[in-house]
Amino acid sequence: MVDFITKKTKKNNGEVPKYYITGSHDAIVERDIYNRVQEEIARRAGKRKVSQKATRTENGKYSGKYALSERLICGECGAHYRRCTWARGGVKKIVWRCISRLEHGTKYCKKSPSLEENRLHTALIDALTWFANDRDEIVSTLQQSIEYALTTVMPTNDDVVDTQERIKELQGSMLELIKTSVGRDVAEQMVEFKALSDEIKGLQDKLNERDAGQVGRQNRHSKIGDMIAVIQEHDFNLPHYDDRLVRRFVERIKVLEDDKVLVEFELGTSYTCGL
């Protein structure tokens, strides 16, 4: 505010120090939920297009109707699989086919198999059951992961306060430089101004990096906590296929040439099962 009487305001372009205040009021959305949503938005924005020709490497809209649409990939060419309906002799059958084969024939992919959906679902039930058989060991591994992350060396609060104080000092020096600029050599003044600006930016980047690291760890801890709860509480003796469990635990499903799939779980384990 330039004038407190007229209430005239202008954008602060570095003339006076700026302060970013957090936690000053109750949020409508919890920060943990907000951070995880932002992470998911970024993940979906980076999905490959799977529905148009000549888009084998571009990014496109995310489609979450079927869990397999974003996880089932061809082991030969790396393209995603697409859900299709076959109608022969008045009988309809749901199958999954390599998109490259669908759109380009055998030009890029020559041997990828077409998979019947019910057989694919049965294989995933088998994989999830295998995953759950060692649930105690899995939970223990997840808990150790959290404990290890918590012991990772990070800047202390004192370090953060010192960095913030140094930024304030530099901002004060910058303001003083502006006030005493009359009659001084412009080139010399710009060199000093840039040096102050560069140091402020470096310190601010350091704080931003710390904040980003904290958000990443918080998101991972929250996600691992959710996974532990589901593993401990859910009955994996599945009577039928469940899209929700696939979304929760499966990272990728790779189709192999001999009608087998390699199911890769988010925790780094994998399981090969036949169709």
C-alpha positions as CSV (number, residue, x, y, z in Angstrom):
1,M,0.0,0.0,0.0
2,V,1.7,3.2,-1.2
3,D,-0.6,5.6,0.6
4,F,-2.6,4.6,3.7
5,I,-4.8,7.6,3.4
6,T,-5.9,7.2,-0.2
7,K,-5.6,3.4,0.0
8,K,-3.6,3.4,-3.2
9,T,-1.8,0.1,-3.9
10,K,0.7,-1.2,-6.4
11,K,2.4,-4.5,-7.1
12,N,5.5,-5.2,-5.0
13,N,8.3,-5.9,-7.4
14,G,11.0,-6.1,-4.7
15,E,10.8,-2.6,-3.3
16,V,9.9,-4.0,0.1
17,P,10.3,-7.5,1.7
18,K,7.7,-10.2,0.9
19,Y,6.4,-12.8,3.4
20,Y,4.6,-16.0,2.7
21,I,2.5,-17.0,5.7
22,T,1.3,-20.6,6.2
23,G,-1.2,-22.1,8.7
24,S,-2.8,-18.7,9.4
25,H,-6.3,-20.1,9.1
26,D,-8.2,-23.4,8.9
27,A,-8.1,-24.9,5.4
28,I,-11.2,-26.1,3.5
29,V,-9.2,-29.1,2.2
30,E,-6.6,-30.8,4.4
31,R,-3.0,-30.1,3.1
32,D,-2.3,-33.9,3.0
33,I,-5.3,-34.5,0.7
34,Y,-4.5,-31.5,-1.4
35,N,-0.8,-32.6,-1.9
36,R,-1.9,-36.1,-2.9
37,V,-4.5,-34.8,-5.3
38,Q,-1.9,-32.5,-7.0
39,E,0.4,-35.5,-7.3
40,E,-2.4,-37.6,-8.9
41,I,-3.2,-34.7,-11.3
42,A,0.4,-34.6,-12.4
43,R,0.5,-38.4,-12.9
44,R,-2.7,-38.3,-15.0
45,A,-1.5,-35.4,-17.1
46,G,1.6,-37.5,-18.0
47,K,-0.3,-40.4,-19.4
48,R,0.3,-41.5,-23.0
49,K,-2.5,-41.1,-25.5
50,V,-4.0,-44.5,-26.3
51,S,-6.9,-43.8,-28.5
52,Q,-5.6,-42.0,-31.6
53,K,-3.3,-43.0,-34.5
54,A,0.2,-41.6,-34.7
55,T,0.3,-40.7,-31.0
56,R,2.6,-43.4,-29.8
57,T,4.7,-41.0,-27.7
58,E,2.5,-38.0,-27.0
59,N,0.7,-37.2,-23.8
60,G,-3.1,-37.0,-23.6
61,K,-6.1,-37.2,-21.5
62,Y,-6.3,-39.6,-18.7
63,S,-9.0,-42.2,-18.8
64,G,-9.8,-44.0,-15.5
65,K,-12.9,-46.1,-16.5
66,Y,-10.9,-49.4,-16.4
67,A,-7.9,-50.0,-14.2
68,L,-6.3,-52.1,-16.9
69,S,-6.4,-49.3,-19.5
70,E,-3.5,-47.5,-17.8
71,R,-1.6,-50.6,-16.6
72,L,-1.8,-53.3,-19.3
73,I,1.0,-52.9,-21.8
74,C,2.4,-55.0,-24.7
75,G,5.6,-56.8,-23.9
76,E,6.7,-56.6,-27.5
77,C,6.2,-52.9,-28.5
78,G,5.3,-51.2,-25.2
79,A,1.9,-49.9,-26.4
80,H,-1.1,-50.0,-24.1
81,Y,-3.9,-52.5,-24.5
82,R,-7.4,-51.5,-25.3
83,R,-10.7,-53.1,-24.3
84,C,-12.6,-54.3,-27.4
85,T,-15.9,-56.2,-28.0
86,W,-15.9,-59.1,-30.5
87,A,-19.2,-60.2,-31.9
88,R,-19.1,-63.6,-33.8
89,G,-22.1,-65.7,-34.5
90,G,-24.3,-63.5,-32.4
91,V,-22.1,-64.1,-29.4
92,K,-20.2,-61.1,-27.8
93,K,-16.9,-61.5,-26.1
94,I,-14.8,-58.9,-24.3
95,V,-11.1,-58.9,-25.2
96,W,-8.0,-56.7,-24.7
97,R,-5.8,-56.0,-27.7
98,C,-2.5,-54.1,-28.3
99,I,-3.4,-50.7,-29.6
100,S,-0.4,-50.7,-32.0
101,R,-1.8,-53.9,-33.6
102,L,-5.3,-52.4,-33.8
103,E,-4.2,-49.2,-35.4
104,H,-1.2,-50.2,-37.5
105,G,-1.5,-54.0,-38.1
106,T,1.8,-55.8,-37.8
107,K,3.9,-52.8,-38.8
108,Y,5.2,-52.2,-35.3
109,C,4.0,-55.2,-33.3
110,K,3.8,-58.7,-34.9
111,K,3.1,-61.2,-32.2
112,S,1.1,-59.6,-29.3
113,P,-1.7,-61.9,-28.2
114,S,-5.4,-60.9,-27.7
115,L,-6.5,-61.6,-24.2
116,E,-10.0,-62.6,-23.1
117,E,-11.1,-60.3,-20.3
118,N,-12.4,-63.1,-18.0
119,R,-9.1,-65.0,-18.2
120,L,-7.2,-61.8,-17.6
121,H,-9.3,-61.1,-14.5
122,T,-8.7,-64.7,-13.2
123,A,-5.0,-64.2,-13.6
124,L,-5.0,-61.0,-11.6
125,I,-7.1,-62.6,-8.8
126,D,-4.3,-65.2,-8.7
127,A,-1.6,-62.5,-8.6
128,L,-3.4,-60.6,-5.8
129,T,-3.9,-63.7,-3.8
130,W,-0.1,-64.5,-4.1
131,F,0.6,-60.9,-3.1
132,A,-1.5,-61.3,0.1
133,N,-0.1,-64.6,1.2
134,D,2.9,-62.9,2.8
135,R,0.9,-59.9,4.1
136,D,2.7,-59.9,7.5
137,E,6.1,-59.6,5.8
138,I,4.8,-56.9,3.4
139,V,3.4,-54.8,6.2
140,S,6.7,-55.1,8.1
141,T,8.6,-54.0,5.0
142,L,6.3,-51.0,4.6
143,Q,6.6,-50.0,8.2
144,Q,10.4,-50.2,8.0
145,S,10.2,-48.0,4.9
146,I,8.4,-45.3,6.9
147,E,10.9,-45.6,9.8
148,Y,13.8,-45.3,7.4
149,A,12.3,-42.2,5.7
150,L,11.7,-40.5,9.1
151,T,15.4,-40.9,10.0
152,T,16.6,-39.3,6.7
153,V,18.7,-36.2,7.5
154,M,16.8,-33.0,6.7
155,P,17.5,-29.4,7.5
156,T,16.5,-28.6,11.0
157,N,14.0,-25.8,12.0
158,D,17.0,-23.8,13.1
159,D,18.6,-24.1,9.7
160,V,15.3,-22.9,8.1
161,V,15.1,-19.9,10.5
162,D,18.7,-19.0,9.7
163,T,18.0,-19.1,6.0
164,Q,14.9,-17.0,6.3
165,E,16.7,-14.4,8.4
166,R,19.5,-14.3,5.9
167,I,16.9,-13.6,3.1
168,K,15.5,-10.8,5.2
169,E,18.9,-9.3,5.6
170,L,19.5,-9.5,1.8
171,Q,16.1,-7.9,1.1
172,G,17.0,-5.1,3.5
173,S,20.3,-4.6,1.7
174,M,18.5,-4.6,-1.6
175,L,16.0,-1.9,-0.4
176,E,18.9,0.2,1.0
177,L,20.7,-0.1,-2.4
178,I,17.6,1.3,-4.1
179,K,17.3,4.2,-1.7
180,T,20.9,5.2,-2.2
181,S,21.0,4.8,-6.0
182,V,20.9,8.5,-6.8
183,G,24.2,9.7,-8.2
184,R,25.8,6.2,-8.2
185,D,27.2,4.4,-11.3
186,V,24.3,2.5,-12.8
187,A,26.4,-0.5,-14.0
188,E,28.1,-0.9,-10.6
189,Q,24.7,-0.7,-8.9
190,M,23.2,-3.4,-11.2
191,V,26.1,-5.7,-10.4
192,E,25.5,-5.3,-6.6
193,F,21.7,-5.7,-7.1
194,K,22.2,-8.9,-9.2
195,A,24.5,-10.4,-6.6
196,L,21.9,-9.8,-3.8
197,S,19.1,-11.1,-6.1
198,D,21.1,-14.3,-7.0
199,E,21.8,-15.1,-3.3
200,I,18.2,-14.6,-2.4
201,K,17.0,-16.8,-5.2
202,G,19.5,-19.5,-4.2
203,L,18.4,-19.5,-0.6
204,Q,14.7,-19.5,-1.6
205,D,15.3,-22.4,-3.9
206,K,16.9,-24.2,-1.0
207,L,13.7,-23.6,1.1
208,N,11.5,-24.7,-1.8
209,E,13.5,-27.9,-2.3
210,R,13.1,-28.7,1.4
211,D,9.3,-28.0,1.3
212,A,9.0,-30.2,-1.8
213,G,10.9,-33.0,-0.1
214,Q,8.6,-32.8,2.9
215,V,5.5,-32.9,0.7
216,G,6.9,-36.0,-1.2
217,R,7.6,-37.8,2.1
218,Q,4.3,-36.9,3.6
219,N,2.5,-38.2,0.4
220,R,4.5,-41.4,0.5
221,H,3.9,-42.0,4.2
222,S,0.2,-41.4,3.8
223,K,0.0,-43.7,0.8
224,I,2.0,-46.4,2.6
225,G,-0.3,-46.0,5.6
226,D,-3.4,-46.5,3.4
227,M,-1.8,-49.6,1.9
228,I,-1.0,-51.1,5.3
229,A,-4.6,-50.6,6.4
230,V,-6.0,-52.2,3.2
231,I,-3.6,-55.2,3.4
232,Q,-4.5,-55.8,7.1
233,E,-8.2,-55.4,6.7
234,H,-9.1,-56.7,3.3
235,D,-9.9,-60.3,2.5
236,F,-7.9,-61.2,-0.6
237,N,-9.8,-64.5,-1.1
238,L,-11.6,-62.8,-3.9
239,P,-14.8,-64.3,-5.3
240,H,-14.5,-62.0,-8.3
241,Y,-12.1,-59.4,-9.9
242,D,-11.9,-56.1,-8.2
243,D,-10.8,-53.0,-10.1
244,R,-10.1,-51.1,-6.8
245,L,-7.5,-53.5,-5.6
246,V,-5.7,-53.4,-9.0
247,R,-5.6,-49.6,-8.8
248,R,-4.4,-49.7,-5.2
249,F,-1.5,-52.2,-5.5
250,V,-0.7,-53.0,-9.2
251,E,1.7,-50.6,-11.0
252,R,2.0,-52.4,-14.4
253,I,0.9,-55.6,-16.2
254,K,3.2,-56.7,-19.0
255,V,1.8,-59.1,-21.6
256,L,4.3,-61.8,-22.5
257,E,4.4,-63.6,-25.8
258,D,3.4,-67.0,-24.5
259,D,0.0,-65.9,-23.1
260,K,1.4,-65.0,-19.7
261,V,1.4,-61.7,-17.9
262,L,4.0,-60.3,-15.5
263,V,2.2,-58.4,-12.7
264,E,4.4,-55.7,-11.2
265,F,3.3,-54.4,-7.8
266,E,3.9,-50.9,-6.5
267,L,6.2,-52.2,-3.8
268,G,8.7,-53.6,-6.3
269,T,7.6,-57.2,-6.2
270,S,6.3,-59.1,-9.3
271,Y,4.5,-62.3,-10.2
272,T,4.1,-64.2,-13.5
273,C,0.9,-66.0,-14.1
274,G,-0.6,-67.8,-17.1
275,L,-3.8,-67.1,-18.8
